[in-house]
Amino acid sequence: MIISFLSCTSKKENKEIAIVHVQEPIVKETIYQFKVKDLKGNEFDFASLKGKKIMIVNTASKCGNTYQYENLQALYTKYKDDDFMIVGFPANNFLRQEPGSDKEIATFCTQEYGVTFPMMSKISVKGKDMDEVYQFLTQKDRNGFKDSKVKWNFQKYLIDEKGEVVNVIKPRTMPDDKTVISWIEE
């Protein structure tokens, strides 16, 4: 807490007036404050990922970028034992490309791409009903990094070991792009 004092004297009344200003410290938000539901309805606590690098990606089953599930799974398989995690958030915000229920999405991800990284319950990643996790990811006043907009399915947010946003990767950039690999391996 920061406390500042300002004092002045009135010449007419010869009185001293003190103004006290109390400023609460800025608490930087992290991904660790969030608890969400996975595709099976179980609670997923981001605090369980403290100390790991995290890639958060909004996904869709009927998108031109859906093939990226294969690369996401390969990346997860390669680096999951090196304190790296991928967390997927299905979203139906772009041309209704994720119309399925959580159960249908889970079946699709498993059967079509063998996804084993955590997949969360379907949410909104933009607009008035934007999920709180994505409000954090996209708003500089909350994430301390920068403002961004989710431009399409498969946009990726990189979170460092302290739970802070450090990069935003465009939807068409592959999950195993050299920028991402370098960041994981550094």
C-alpha positions in Angstrom: 0.0 0.0 0.0 1.3 3.4 -0.9 0.3 6.4 1.3 1.1 9.9 0.2 0.5 13.1 2.2 -0.1 16.6 0.8 -0.2 19.5 3.1 -1.0 23.1 2.5 -1.7 26.2 4.5 -4.5 28.7 3.9 -3.3 32.3 4.2 -6.7 33.7 5.1 -7.5 31.3 7.8 -3.9 30.3 8.7 -5.0 26.6 8.9 -3.1 23.7 7.7 -5.0 21.2 5.6 -3.7 17.6 5.1 -4.8 15.5 2.2 -4.1 11.8 2.5 -4.1 9.6 -0.6 -4.1 5.8 -0.3 -3.2 3.8 -3.3 -3.6 0.0 -3.3 -0.8 -1.9 -4.9 -1.3 -3.1 -8.4 -1.8 -6.9 -8.2 -0.6 -8.4 -11.5 -2.9 -11.2 -12.6 -1.7 -14.6 -13.7 -3.3 -17.6 -15.3 -3.1 -19.3 -12.0 -6.2 -17.6 -10.6 -8.5 -19.4 -12.9 -10.4 -22.6 -12.4 -12.4 -23.9 -15.4 -14.3 -27.1 -16.4 -12.9 -29.7 -18.8 -14.8 -31.5 -21.5 -16.0 -34.1 -18.9 -17.2 -31.5 -16.4 -14.3 -31.9 -14.0 -12.6 -28.8 -12.5 -9.3 -27.8 -13.9 -7.2 -25.5 -11.7 -4.5 -23.6 -13.6 -2.7 -23.2 -10.3 -1.7 -26.9 -10.8 0.5 -25.8 -13.7 2.7 -23.4 -11.6 6.3 -23.6 -12.9 5.3 -24.9 -16.4 5.2 -23.1 -19.7 1.7 -23.2 -21.1 0.2 -22.8 -24.6 -3.5 -21.9 -24.6 -5.3 -22.4 -27.9 -8.9 -21.9 -29.0 -9.9 -24.8 -31.2 -12.7 -25.9 -33.6 -13.6 -29.2 -35.2 -14.8 -27.9 -38.5 -12.1 -25.2 -39.3 -9.5 -25.1 -42.1 -7.0 -25.1 -39.2 -8.4 -28.2 -37.5 -5.4 -30.2 -38.8 -3.3 -28.3 -36.3 -4.6 -30.7 -33.6 -2.1 -33.2 -35.0 0.8 -30.8 -34.5 -0.5 -29.7 -31.1 -0.6 -33.4 -30.0 2.9 -34.1 -31.4 4.3 -31.0 -29.6 2.6 -32.0 -26.3 3.9 -35.6 -26.6 7.4 -34.3 -27.2 7.6 -31.7 -24.4 5.0 -32.7 -21.8 7.8 -34.1 -19.6 9.8 -30.9 -19.9 7.4 -28.7 -17.9 5.3 -27.8 -20.9 1.5 -28.0 -21.2 -1.1 -27.3 -23.9 -4.6 -26.4 -22.9 -7.3 -26.3 -25.5 -10.5 -24.3 -25.4 -13.1 -25.2 -28.0 -15.0 -22.1 -29.2 -17.9 -21.6 -31.7 -17.1 -17.9 -32.3 -16.0 -18.1 -36.0 -18.5 -19.2 -38.6 -20.0 -21.8 -36.2 -17.1 -24.1 -36.8 -17.4 -25.8 -33.3 -21.1 -26.7 -33.2 -20.7 -29.8 -31.1 -21.4 -30.5 -27.4 -18.5 -31.1 -25.0 -19.1 -34.9 -25.4 -19.0 -34.7 -29.2 -15.9 -32.5 -29.1 -14.2 -35.0 -26.8 -15.0 -37.9 -29.1 -13.8 -36.0 -32.1 -10.5 -35.0 -30.6 -9.8 -38.5 -29.3 -10.9 -40.4 -32.4 -9.6 -38.1 -35.1 -6.4 -36.8 -33.6 -5.6 -38.9 -30.5 -5.6 -35.7 -28.3 -4.3 -36.3 -24.8 -3.6 -32.7 -23.7 -6.3 -31.1 -21.5 -9.3 -29.9 -23.4 -11.7 -27.6 -21.6 -15.5 -27.1 -21.9 -16.6 -25.0 -24.9 -16.5 -21.3 -24.2 -16.7 -17.9 -26.0 -13.4 -16.3 -26.8 -14.7 -12.9 -28.0 -17.7 -10.6 -27.7 -20.0 -9.8 -24.8 -19.9 -13.3 -23.5 -16.1 -13.7 -23.6 -14.9 -16.2 -21.0 -12.9 -14.7 -18.1 -9.8 -16.6 -19.1 -9.9 -15.0 -22.5 -10.6 -11.6 -20.9 -7.3 -12.1 -19.1 -5.5 -13.2 -22.2 -6.6 -10.4 -24.4 -6.6 -7.3 -22.0 -3.3 -5.6 -21.2 -4.7 -4.1 -18.0 -5.3 -7.7 -16.8 -2.3 -9.6 -18.3 0.3 -6.9 -18.1 1.6 -7.8 -21.6 -0.6 -6.4 -24.3 -4.1 -6.1 -25.7 -5.0 -8.6 -28.4 -8.0 -9.9 -30.2 -8.7 -13.5 -31.0 -8.6 -13.4 -34.8 -9.6 -16.9 -35.6 -9.6 -20.5 -34.4 -6.2 -21.9 -33.3 -4.7 -18.6 -32.0 -2.1 -19.5 -29.4 -1.2 -17.7 -26.2 2.1 -18.5 -24.6 2.3 -18.3 -20.8 5.6 -18.5 -18.9 6.5 -20.4 -15.8 5.2 -17.4 -13.6 1.8 -17.6 -15.2 2.2 -14.5 -17.3 1.4 -14.0 -21.0 4.6 -13.6 -23.0 3.5 -14.0 -26.6 0.5 -14.3 -28.9 0.9 -16.6 -31.9 -1.3 -16.1 -35.0 -3.9 -18.7 -35.9 -2.2 -19.9 -39.1 1.2 -20.2 -37.4 1.8 -23.9 -36.7 2.1 -25.0 -33.1 5.6 -26.3 -33.8 6.9 -23.1 -35.4 10.5 -22.3 -34.6 9.4 -19.4 -32.5 7.4 -21.7 -30.2 10.0 -24.4 -30.1 12.7 -21.9 -29.2 10.5 -20.5 -26.4 9.8 -24.0 -25.0 13.5 -25.0 -25.1 15.0 -21.8 -23.7 
